[in-house]
Amino acid sequence: MEANVIKCPNCGASSTNHTNCEYCGSLLVRFVDKGIDLSTTSYLTNSKVYAGLIDALKQNLDRQELSESAVETGIFYKSSSTVKLSRKRHGVATVFRSGSTTWSDGDPIKLGDKNRGLVIKFSFVKHAEGNDVSDERIERQLQDFKSLGSFPLFTPHSGIYMRPGSSIRFRSQEYAIDFGHDVEGAARLISEVLSKVYGIPDDAQLVYLGEEEDIPTEEHEVTNENHVKKIKKVLKGDEMWICGGAILVSLICLIVGFAFGNTLLIILNVLTLPIFIMLYLGKISKVYFWPALFLWGILSFVIFKVLT
């Protein structure tokens, strides 16, 4: 009996593997196998993928080459930069080596194999006894997750467990999927879940941490923000060329001033040349560049008029 052949939406090859395309490794063959219309989804482009996600998944695969462990990568999001990042409160998804880890209640996740591949797990955890204010929000997220076109691709698991150091029992409904080596397909699907289920903005800066990586401190985050602000205030592109030209012309004017003994020309360029150099090196904000260039140009013009 012939194997059922389907056309891979990613590379166009005819594939008999309905899990990952045997030619390009794409998991999009699963959508065809399940009868999901890809034209109504964002899985065919990277336009909706969160910044840094593809690189984080590639790094996970690279780390798997060096270790036999689960090689976990946590994906975290916090809505405010002033809030300290918490693994427990801000984790939205976990990526790990195929066939290497368990569900929250300890049962093994039997997906893929341990050779090399990516499995991602989404967890919806509520209190087993009684109600908590967060349970309603989690239930809404679960229903949003179940309404996704990709939902049939996930393997479900339910269980009850207690977290280390806690006497509270939790009821978990979890869903995992084995991506194989398809990093881009994985990033697209993960991004859809984070956007449509967790409501994370498209331009959000997610945090990706390995199991042994330290959580960034607030001071570190503030430093990064200041660094980004600084980058936005330095010269670049054509402004760098103009500033370089201004430095050269100012230097020539300074030499001319000394050659002809023109005090005004010397004073003007002794004052402006250091400013242009500091702007060029990014030592001061570019907001001063155009005013300084304009003032220097006007004064230079007046002085040369006086000389002639």
Rosetta blueprint (number, residue, H / E / L):
1 M L
2 E L
3 A L
4 N L
5 V L
6 I E
7 K E
8 C L
9 P L
10 N L
11 C L
12 G L
13 A L
14 S E
15 S E
16 T L
17 N L
18 H L
19 T L
20 N L
21 C L
22 E L
23 Y L
24 C L
25 G L
26 S L
27 L L
28 L L
29 V H
30 R H
31 F H
32 V H
33 D H
34 K H
35 G L
36 I L
37 D L
38 L H
39 S H
40 T H
41 T L
42 S L
43 Y L
44 L L
45 T L
46 N L
47 S L
48 K L
49 V L
50 Y L
51 A L
52 G L
53 L H
54 I H
55 D H
56 A H
57 L H
58 K H
59 Q H
60 N H
61 L H
62 D H
63 R H
64 Q H
65 E L
66 L L
67 S L
68 E L
69 S L
70 A L
71 V L
72 E L
73 T E
74 G E
75 I E
76 F E
77 Y L
78 K L
79 S L
80 S L
81 S L
82 T L
83 V L
84 K L
85 L L
86 S L
87 R H
88 K H
89 R H
90 H H
91 G E
92 V E
93 A E
94 T E
95 V E
96 F E
97 R E
98 S L
99 G L
100 S L
101 T L
102 T E
103 W L
104 S L
105 D L
106 G L
107 D L
108 P E
109 I L
110 K L
111 L L
112 G L
113 D L
114 K L
115 N L
116 R L
117 G L
118 L E
119 V E
120 I E
121 K E
122 F E
123 S E
124 F E
125 V E
126 K E
127 H E
128 A L
129 E L
130 G L
131 N L
132 D L
133 V H
134 S H
135 D H
136 E H
137 R H
138 I H
139 E H
140 R H
141 Q H
142 L H
143 Q H
144 D H
145 F H
146 K H
147 S L
148 L L
149 G L
150 S L
151 F H
152 P H
153 L H
154 F L
155 T E
156 P E
157 H E
158 S E
159 G E
160 I E
161 Y E
162 M E
163 R L
164 P L
165 G L
166 S L
167 S L
168 I L
169 R E
170 F E
171 R E
172 S E
173 Q E
174 E E
175 Y E
176 A E
177 I E
178 D E
179 F E
180 G E
181 H L
182 D L
183 V H
184 E H
185 G H
186 A H
187 A H
188 R H
189 L H
190 I H
191 S H
192 E H
193 V H
194 L H
195 S H
196 K H
197 V L
198 Y L
199 G L
200 I L
201 P L
202 D L
203 D L
204 A L
205 Q L
206 L L
207 V E
208 Y E
209 L E
210 G E
211 E L
212 E L
213 E L
214 D L
215 I L
216 P L
217 T L
218 E H
219 E H
220 H H
221 E H
222 V H
223 T H
224 N H
225 E H
226 N H
227 H H
228 V H
229 K H
230 K H
231 I H
232 K H
233 K L
234 V L
235 L L
236 K L
237 G L
238 D H
239 E H
240 M H
241 W H
242 I H
243 C H
244 G H
245 G H
246 A H
247 I H
248 L H
249 V H
250 S H
251 L H
252 I H
253 C H
254 L H
255 I H
256 V H
257 G H
258 F H
259 A H
260 F H
261 G L
262 N L
263 T H
264 L H
265 L H
266 I H
267 I H
268 L H
269 N H
270 V H
271 L H
272 T H
273 L H
274 P H
275 I H
276 F H
277 I H
278 M H
279 L H
280 Y H
281 L L
282 G L
283 K L
284 I L
285 S L
286 K H
287 V H
288 Y H
289 F H
290 W H
291 P H
292 A H
293 L H
294 F H
295 L H
296 W H
297 G H
298 I H
299 L H
300 S H
301 F H
302 V H
303 I H
304 F H
305 K H
306 V H
307 L H
308 T L
